Amino acid sequence: MNAVMPFSERAYGSPALRGARDTEYDIFSRVTRMLRQAPAECKTVATIAAVSKNNELWTLLASDLGHPDNALPDEVKAGLLSLAAFSIRHGAAVLAGTATTEPLIDINLCVMRGLRGEGAQ
């Protein structure tokens, strides 16, 4: 038996003590940080990686929203699916060099505020 517990299994890092909203917030935060740290225009590998990660996040979210066990209200699901579709399309435009990452960052920040219960601002 290992006498040293990994940090992720200690009290505050334990998934049992963290809710789904906290986990979702952390994921959005990481991806948004990547987008903010990369150039807004698709000129570097960092931008490509950030936009790709954002597209992956929104694709996974859309898949989860479409699952029959998803308990969110239909109106919320529809709104999030619309954001997912826009984010993925816009991400493709960024990768094509015809758009910037600012709208992706704005959308993610709005979702993060919602996950924190701060509402629209």
Residue pairs with C-beta under 8 A, 6 or more apart in sequence:
7 13
8 14
11 17
15 23
21 115
21 116
24 115
25 112
25 115
25 116
27 57
28 57
28 108
28 111
28 112
28 115
29 112
31 50
31 53
31 54
31 57
31 108
32 105
32 108
32 109
32 112
34 46
34 49
34 50
34 53
34 54
35 50
35 51
35 54
35 101
35 104
35 105
35 108
36 105
37 46
37 50
38 44
38 46
38 47
38 49
38 50
38 101
39 46
39 47
40 47
40 100
40 101
40 102
41 47
41 94
41 97
41 100
41 101
42 48
42 51
42 94
42 95
42 96
42 97
47 94
47 101
48 95
50 101
51 91
51 94
51 95
51 101
51 104
52 91
52 95
54 87
54 91
54 104
54 108
55 87
55 88
55 91
55 92
58 83
58 84
58 87
58 88
58 91
59 84
59 88
61 80
61 84
62 80
62 81
62 84
62 85
62 88
64 70
65 72
65 77
65 80
65 81
65 84
66 81
70 77
72 80
80 111
83 107
83 111
86 103
86 107
87 104
87 107
90 99
90 103
90 104
91 104
93 99
94 100
94 101
94 104
110 120
110 121
113 119
113 120
113 121
114 120
